[in-house]
Amino acid sequence: MSCPICGEDTATRFRPFCSKRCADVDLAKWLNGSYSVPSQREEDLESDVSDGAESQRRPH
């Protein structure tokens, strides 16, 4: 198994990562929003559409 961040072999202690550094890099991606899980809830879809319509009406 290889580390999803750098591709090196994984270490048992940090699996699925090779080191604490790669585990921390992955955590940082989750915390800053680089990773996201799409929602299929109707209320989320409606808010996304209304947010987009408001931003189009605003002058740049």
CYANA upper distance limits for C-alpha pairs under 8 A (distance plus 0.5 A):
  1 MET  CA      9 ASP  CA      6.70
  1 MET  CA     10 THR  CA      6.72
  1 MET  CA     16 PRO  CA      8.16
  2 SER  CA      7 GLY  CA      5.59
  2 SER  CA      8 GLU  CA      5.87
  2 SER  CA      9 ASP  CA      5.09
  2 SER  CA     10 THR  CA      5.97
  2 SER  CA     16 PRO  CA      8.02
  2 SER  CA     17 PHE  CA      7.97
  2 SER  CA     18 CYS  CA      8.19
  3 CYS  CA      7 GLY  CA      5.11
  3 CYS  CA      8 GLU  CA      5.86
  3 CYS  CA      9 ASP  CA      6.52
  3 CYS  CA     10 THR  CA      5.95
  3 CYS  CA     16 PRO  CA      6.52
  3 CYS  CA     17 PHE  CA      5.10
  3 CYS  CA     18 CYS  CA      6.07
  3 CYS  CA     22 CYS  CA      8.40
  4 PRO  CA     16 PRO  CA      7.94
  4 PRO  CA     17 PHE  CA      7.21
  5 ILE  CA     17 PHE  CA      7.86
  5 ILE  CA     22 CYS  CA      6.53
  5 ILE  CA     25 VAL  CA      8.22
  5 ILE  CA     26 ASP  CA      7.68
  6 CYS  CA     22 CYS  CA      7.83
  8 GLU  CA     18 CYS  CA      6.84
  9 ASP  CA     17 PHE  CA      8.49
  9 ASP  CA     18 CYS  CA      6.52
 10 THR  CA     14 PHE  CA      7.67
 10 THR  CA     15 ARG  CA      6.31
 10 THR  CA     16 PRO  CA      6.48
 10 THR  CA     17 PHE  CA      5.68
 10 THR  CA     18 CYS  CA      4.51
 10 THR  CA     19 SER  CA      8.07
 11 ALA  CA     15 ARG  CA      6.16
 11 ALA  CA     16 PRO  CA      8.00
 11 ALA  CA     17 PHE  CA      7.06
 11 ALA  CA     18 CYS  CA      5.27
 11 ALA  CA     19 SER  CA      7.20
 12 THR  CA     16 PRO  CA      8.34
 14 PHE  CA     18 CYS  CA      6.51
 14 PHE  CA     19 SER  CA      6.23
 14 PHE  CA     20 LYS  CA      6.92
 14 PHE  CA     23 ALA  CA      7.65
 17 PHE  CA     22 CYS  CA      6.55
 17 PHE  CA     23 ALA  CA      6.37
 18 CYS  CA     22 CYS  CA      7.13
 18 CYS  CA     23 ALA  CA      8.38
 19 SER  CA     23 ALA  CA      6.93
 20 LYS  CA     24 ASP  CA      6.54
 21 ARG  CA     25 VAL  CA      6.67
 22 CYS  CA     26 ASP  CA      6.73
 23 ALA  CA     27 LEU  CA      6.75
 24 ASP  CA     28 ALA  CA      6.58
 25 VAL  CA     29 LYS  CA      6.86
 26 ASP  CA     30 TRP  CA      7.07
 27 LEU  CA     31 LEU  CA      6.73
 28 ALA  CA     32 ASN  CA      6.55
 29 LYS  CA     33 GLY  CA      6.67
 29 LYS  CA     34 SER  CA      5.48
 29 LYS  CA     35 TYR  CA      6.55
 30 TRP  CA     34 SER  CA      6.50
 30 TRP  CA     35 TYR  CA      5.72
 30 TRP  CA     36 SER  CA      7.82
 39 SER  CA     44 ASP  CA      7.37
 39 SER  CA     45 LEU  CA      8.36
 40 GLN  CA     44 ASP  CA      7.81
 40 GLN  CA     45 LEU  CA      7.67
 41 ARG  CA     45 LEU  CA      7.05
 42 GLU  CA     46 GLU  CA      6.71
 43 GLU  CA     47 SER  CA      6.74
 44 ASP  CA     48 ASP  CA      6.72
 45 LEU  CA     49 VAL  CA      6.86
 46 GLU  CA     50 SER  CA      6.71
 47 SER  CA     51 ASP  CA      6.45
 48 ASP  CA     52 GLY  CA      6.73
 49 VAL  CA     53 ALA  CA      6.82
 50 SER  CA     54 GLU  CA      6.80
 51 ASP  CA     55 SER  CA      6.83
 52 GLY  CA     56 GLN  CA      6.85
 53 ALA  CA     57 ARG  CA      7.10
 54 GLU  CA     58 ARG  CA      7.10
